[in-house]
Amino acid sequence: MSARVLVHQVAPIGAPVFQLIAFILLLLVSISVPVVKSLYLFKVALGTSSSLLHSGVDWSGTFGVWGFCDSGLDVSGFQLPDQLVNALHVDGIQKLITDLLDAALGLHIVACILSFVAFILTAYFLRPSVRHPVYAIIATTFAIGFTFIVLVLDLVGFKEVSGKLDGVAHMTYGAAIWFPLVAFICLFIALICLWLVHSDSRSRRKPSSESYYDVDNRY
């Protein structure tokens, strides 16, 4: 595939497609547990036996952007149940998880909205009659920045909570924690496509402007 075909045919289509994929992934994370119970950032299993990976699990809960879902006590929200807090015997675990969920809720929603705005701007400004993707590039850059922050927050949050619960409970990753990583990659690819289109549109406009300049200098 030649570079000309890549710029004129693949890049204008690839940019909005990858942005749409990123938006869907970030949207799915934004409606994770307890809204969609099958999507969660991480899972905590608490048991009285030394091996929490076997059948001696007394409590387990999944945590998402909107809070947690308790499998044993049939409750959900941001406030951990007293039974869990008392069993953990870990100072500040309630505040740590609540703060992480509050930050995750806001940042995930912002990243999702920005990716959608970037998709709309790209679809509009990459029309054959326009091909002026500057605003789409700016929106996509902001979306990439917030998605990266979300990704770091999720992974650091998991590590912090896992460190607090080390030896007390067993934590596992959920599928939703990796969605921001895939969304980040998709947005980055979309940004590259936008820059290719932008560079091509500038190169096609430059000769005409120079010709007008030469004509004016003749007089």
C-alpha positions as CSV (number, residue, x, y, z in Angstrom):
1,M,0.0,0.0,0.0
2,S,1.5,3.3,-1.1
3,A,1.7,6.3,1.2
4,R,-0.7,8.2,-1.0
5,V,-3.4,5.6,-0.6
6,L,-2.8,5.4,3.1
7,V,-3.3,9.2,3.5
8,H,-6.2,9.6,1.1
9,Q,-8.2,6.5,1.8
10,V,-7.2,4.7,5.0
11,A,-6.4,7.6,7.4
12,P,-9.8,9.5,7.0
13,I,-11.7,6.3,7.7
14,G,-9.4,4.9,10.3
15,A,-9.5,8.0,12.6
16,P,-13.2,8.0,13.3
17,V,-13.3,4.2,13.5
18,F,-10.7,4.0,16.1
19,Q,-12.2,6.9,18.0
20,L,-15.6,5.1,18.0
21,I,-14.0,1.9,19.4
22,A,-12.3,4.0,22.1
23,F,-15.6,5.7,23.0
24,I,-17.5,2.3,23.2
25,L,-14.8,0.9,25.5
26,L,-14.7,3.9,27.8
27,L,-18.5,3.9,27.9
28,L,-18.5,0.3,28.9
29,V,-16.1,1.1,31.8
30,S,-18.2,4.1,32.8
31,I,-21.3,1.8,33.3
32,S,-19.4,-1.0,35.1
33,V,-20.3,-2.4,38.5
34,P,-22.8,-2.0,40.0
35,V,-24.7,-0.8,36.8
36,V,-23.4,-3.7,34.7
37,K,-22.4,-6.4,37.1
38,S,-20.4,-8.4,34.7
39,L,-17.9,-5.6,34.1
40,Y,-15.7,-4.6,37.0
41,L,-12.3,-3.1,37.7
42,F,-11.2,-5.5,40.4
43,K,-12.5,-8.2,42.7
44,V,-11.8,-8.7,46.4
45,A,-12.3,-12.1,48.0
46,L,-12.1,-12.4,51.8
47,G,-11.9,-15.7,53.7
48,T,-11.0,-17.1,57.1
49,S,-8.7,-19.8,55.6
50,S,-5.1,-19.2,54.8
51,S,-5.7,-19.9,51.2
52,L,-8.2,-17.5,49.8
53,L,-8.0,-19.0,46.3
54,H,-9.9,-22.2,47.4
55,S,-13.4,-22.8,48.8
56,G,-12.9,-20.9,52.1
57,V,-14.2,-17.6,50.8
58,D,-16.6,-15.9,53.2
59,W,-17.1,-12.7,51.2
60,S,-16.4,-11.4,47.7
61,G,-17.2,-8.2,46.0
62,T,-16.6,-6.6,42.6
63,F,-15.6,-2.9,42.3
64,G,-16.4,-0.6,39.4
65,V,-16.7,3.0,38.5
66,W,-20.0,3.5,40.3
67,G,-19.1,1.6,43.5
68,F,-19.1,-2.1,44.4
69,C,-21.4,-5.1,44.2
70,D,-21.5,-7.4,47.2
71,S,-22.1,-11.0,46.3
72,G,-22.8,-12.2,49.8
73,L,-24.7,-9.3,51.5
74,D,-26.6,-8.3,48.4
75,V,-25.7,-4.6,48.8
76,S,-24.0,-2.1,46.5
77,G,-22.8,1.5,46.5
78,F,-19.8,3.4,47.6
79,Q,-19.9,2.6,51.3
80,L,-18.3,-0.8,52.2
81,P,-20.4,-3.0,54.5
82,D,-19.5,-3.0,58.2
83,Q,-18.9,-6.7,58.1
84,L,-16.2,-6.3,55.6
85,V,-14.5,-3.3,57.3
86,N,-14.5,-5.1,60.6
87,A,-13.1,-8.3,59.1
88,L,-10.3,-6.5,57.2
89,H,-8.9,-4.7,60.3
90,V,-7.2,-2.3,57.9
91,D,-7.1,1.4,58.9
92,G,-8.3,3.8,56.3
93,I,-9.4,1.2,53.7
94,Q,-12.9,2.7,53.5
95,K,-11.6,6.2,52.8
96,L,-9.0,4.9,50.3
97,I,-11.5,2.9,48.3
98,T,-14.1,5.7,48.4
99,D,-11.6,8.3,47.2
100,L,-10.5,6.1,44.4
101,L,-14.0,5.4,43.3
102,D,-14.9,9.1,43.4
103,A,-11.9,10.0,41.3
104,A,-12.5,7.1,38.9
105,L,-16.1,8.1,38.4
106,G,-15.4,11.7,37.4
107,L,-12.3,10.9,35.2
108,H,-13.9,8.0,33.4
109,I,-16.9,10.0,32.5
110,V,-14.8,12.9,31.3
111,A,-12.6,10.6,29.2
112,C,-15.7,9.0,27.7
113,I,-17.2,12.4,26.8
114,L,-14.0,13.7,25.3
115,S,-13.6,10.6,23.1
116,F,-17.1,11.1,21.9
117,V,-16.5,14.8,21.1
118,A,-13.3,13.8,19.3
119,F,-15.3,11.3,17.2
120,I,-18.0,13.8,16.3
121,L,-15.4,16.5,15.3
122,T,-13.4,14.0,13.3
123,A,-16.5,12.8,11.4
124,Y,-17.4,16.4,10.6
125,F,-14.0,17.9,9.7
126,L,-12.8,14.9,7.7
127,R,-15.5,15.2,5.2
128,P,-14.1,15.4,1.6
129,S,-15.3,19.0,1.3
130,V,-13.6,20.1,4.5
131,R,-10.5,18.0,5.5
132,H,-9.5,20.5,8.2
133,P,-9.0,18.3,11.3
134,V,-7.3,20.8,13.6
135,Y,-10.2,20.8,16.1
136,A,-10.4,17.0,15.9
137,I,-6.7,16.8,16.7
138,I,-7.1,19.0,19.8
139,A,-10.1,17.0,21.1
140,T,-8.3,13.7,20.5
141,T,-5.2,14.9,22.3
142,F,-7.3,15.8,25.3
143,A,-9.1,12.5,25.1
144,I,-5.7,10.7,25.1
145,G,-4.5,12.7,28.1
146,F,-7.6,11.9,30.2
147,T,-7.6,8.3,29.1
148,F,-4.0,7.9,30.2
149,I,-4.8,9.5,33.6
150,V,-7.7,7.0,33.9
151,L,-5.5,4.1,33.1
152,V,-2.8,5.1,35.6
153,L,-5.5,5.8,38.3
154,D,-7.0,2.3,37.8
155,L,-3.7,0.5,37.9
156,V,-2.3,2.6,40.8
157,G,-5.6,2.2,42.7
158,F,-5.5,-1.5,42.3
159,K,-1.9,-1.6,43.6
160,E,-2.7,0.6,46.6
161,V,-5.8,-1.4,47.6
162,S,-3.9,-4.7,47.0
163,G,-1.1,-3.5,49.2
164,K,-3.5,-2.6,52.0
165,L,-5.2,-6.0,51.8
166,D,-2.0,-8.0,51.4
167,G,-2.3,-11.1,53.5
168,V,-5.9,-10.3,54.4
169,A,-7.8,-10.7,51.1
170,H,-7.1,-11.8,47.6
171,M,-7.6,-9.3,44.7
172,T,-7.9,-10.0,41.0
173,Y,-8.1,-7.8,38.0
174,G,-11.4,-7.4,36.1
175,A,-11.7,-7.1,32.3
176,A,-12.8,-3.5,32.6
177,I,-9.5,-2.3,34.0
178,W,-7.8,-3.0,30.6
179,F,-10.5,-1.3,28.5
180,P,-8.8,2.2,29.0
181,L,-5.5,0.7,27.8
182,V,-7.1,-0.5,24.6
183,A,-9.0,2.9,24.3
184,F,-5.7,4.8,24.7
185,I,-4.1,2.8,21.9
186,C,-7.1,3.3,19.6
187,L,-7.1,7.1,20.3
188,F,-3.3,7.3,19.7
189,I,-3.7,5.5,16.3
190,A,-6.6,7.9,15.5
191,L,-4.4,10.9,16.3
192,I,-1.7,9.6,13.9
193,C,-4.4,9.3,11.2
194,L,-5.5,12.8,11.9
195,W,-2.0,14.2,11.6
196,L,-1.5,12.4,8.3
197,V,-4.6,14.0,6.9
198,H,-3.7,17.4,8.3
199,S,-0.2,17.2,6.8
200,D,-1.6,16.1,3.5
201,S,-4.2,18.9,3.4
202,R,-1.5,21.5,4.3
203,S,0.8,20.3,1.5
204,R,-2.0,20.5,-1.0
205,R,-2.9,24.0,0.0
206,K,0.7,25.3,0.1
207,P,1.5,25.3,-3.7
208,S,-1.6,27.3,-4.5
209,S,-0.8,30.0,-1.9
210,E,2.7,30.3,-3.2
211,S,1.4,30.7,-6.8
212,Y,-0.8,33.5,-5.7
213,Y,2.1,35.1,-3.9
214,D,4.2,34.9,-7.1
215,V,1.5,36.4,-9.2
216,D,1.2,39.3,-6.8
217,N,4.9,40.0,-6.9
218,R,4.8,40.4,-10.6
219,Y,3.0,43.7,-10.3
